[in-house]
Amino acid sequence: RNIYTGTGIFLYDAVKSDNRAITNNLSLNTSWVSSGQKITISLKGQFMTTRYEYLLNQSRGSIHNRLLVLQPTIGINSLKKIGLDYNLKLSEVKQRNIQAANTILGQVHKFSFYYYPSEKHWMGGNIEYYNFGKELHLGNNGLFANLGYTFKPANNRFEYKLKCTNLFNSRQVVDYLYSDISLTESHYYIRPREIMLIVSF
């Protein structure tokens, strides 16, 4: 802080204190592959805690953060001409300081598939579901889906594609960005449903 004495002189007053931070981090990354069945299963996880000290308005305080993430994934390619992938992400973020305390719970589901009935035809798509919210009130939902179909005739230079994006015509998705000293809520507005026919050569 600075103090004006009234005589044209400023006096500066400062508080000397170490800016300390304590971080603990535990990570998990494991996978299992079946070459015969063409199945891949993996699991990722993270548990992290941080504690930071700060000085605000001449008052010392601290920020406590805790992050927990679990992310299992399964991929199946053993089915003839069909491929499937599923990914789940569960997260919990807790942040506490002298001003407020917040808990953000989240879950993200991602599913994708493809199908090759023949060399001329290909189709596939993906579905994503997002759910984030404070405490136990998970109300910020988002459901998205994209589909595509491709046809390429034999001995023909033309290729035809039919695509549909944002099949359920979702409006927005809410996400939370976590950092050491902040927790930011972001709203993303999505383009409306689109259906496109593409011809290329």
Residue pairs with C-beta under 8 A, 6 or more apart in sequence:
1 12
1 13
1 14
1 58
2 10
2 11
2 12
2 13
3 10
3 11
3 12
3 13
4 10
5 11
15 55
15 58
17 53
17 55
17 60
18 53
19 52
19 53
19 54
20 52
20 53
21 50
21 51
21 52
21 53
21 180
22 50
22 51
23 48
23 49
23 50
23 51
24 48
24 49
24 50
25 46
25 47
25 48
26 46
26 47
26 48
27 44
27 45
27 46
28 43
28 44
28 45
28 46
29 42
29 43
29 44
29 45
30 42
30 43
31 40
31 41
31 42
31 43
32 40
32 41
32 42
33 39
33 40
33 41
34 40
37 78
38 76
38 77
38 78
39 74
39 75
39 76
39 77
39 78
40 73
40 74
40 75
41 72
41 73
41 74
41 75
42 72
42 73
42 74
43 70
43 71
43 72
43 73
44 69
44 70
44 71
44 72
44 73
45 69
45 70
45 71
46 67
46 68
46 69
47 67
47 68
47 69
48 65
48 66
48 67
49 64
49 65
49 66
49 67
50 63
50 64
50 65
50 180
51 62
51 63
51 64
51 65
52 62
52 63
52 180
52 181
53 60
53 61
53 62
54 60
54 61
54 62
54 63
54 181
55 61
59 98
61 97
61 98
62 97
62 98
63 95
63 96
63 97
63 180
63 181
64 94
64 95
64 96
64 97
65 93
65 94
65 95
65 96
65 178
65 180
66 92
66 93
66 94
66 95
67 91
67 92
67 93
67 94
67 178
68 91
68 92
68 93
69 89
69 90
69 91
70 88
70 89
70 90
70 91
71 87
71 88
71 89
71 90
72 87
72 88
73 85
73 86
73 87
73 88
74 85
74 86
75 83
75 84
75 85
75 86
76 83
76 84
76 85
77 83
77 84
81 115
81 116
81 117
82 113
82 114
82 115
82 116
83 113
83 114
84 111
84 112
84 113
85 110
85 111
85 112
85 113
86 109
86 110
86 111
87 108
87 109
87 110
87 111
88 107
88 108
88 109
88 110
89 106
89 107
89 108
90 106
90 107
91 104
91 105
91 106
91 107
92 103
92 104
92 105
92 106
93 102
93 103
93 104
93 106
93 176
93 178
93 183
94 101
94 102
94 103
94 104
95 101
95 102
95 178
95 183
96 102
102 134
102 183
103 134
103 135
104 132
104 133
104 134
104 176
104 178
104 183
105 132
105 133
105 134
105 135
105 136
105 138
106 130
106 131
106 132
106 133
106 138
106 176
107 129
107 130
107 131
107 132
107 138
108 128
108 129
108 130
108 131
109 127
109 128
109 129
110 126
110 127
110 128
110 129
111 126
111 127
111 128
112 124
112 125
112 126
112 127
113 124
113 125
113 126
114 122
114 123
114 124
115 122
115 123
115 124
116 122
117 123
119 152
119 154
120 151
120 152
120 153
120 154
121 149
121 150
121 151
122 149
122 150
123 147
123 148
123 149
123 150
124 147
124 148
125 145
125 146
125 147
125 148
126 145
126 146
127 143
127 144
127 145
128 142
128 143
128 144
128 145
129 141
129 142
129 143
129 144
130 140
130 141
130 142
130 143
130 173
130 174
130 175
131 138
131 140
131 141
131 142
132 138
132 140
132 174
132 175
132 176
133 139
133 140
140 173
140 174
142 170
142 172
142 173
142 174
143 168
143 170
144 166
144 167
144 168
144 170
144 173
144 190
145 166
145 167
145 168
146 163
146 164
146 165
146 166
146 167
147 163
147 164
147 167
148 161
148 162
148 163
148 164
149 161
149 162
149 163
150 159
150 160
150 161
150 162
151 159
151 160
151 161
152 158
152 159
152 160
157 201
158 199
158 200
158 201
159 199
159 200
159 201
160 197
160 198
160 199
161 196
161 197
161 198
161 199
161 200
162 195
162 196
162 197
162 198
163 194
163 195
163 196
163 198
164 193
164 194
164 195
164 196
165 191
165 193
165 194
165 196
166 190
166 191
166 192
166 193
166 194
167 193
168 193
169 192
169 193
170 190
171 189
171 190
172 187
172 188
172 189
172 190
173 187
173 188
173 190
174 185
174 186
174 187
174 188
175 185
175 186
175 188
176 183
176 184
176 185
176 186
177 183
177 184
177 186
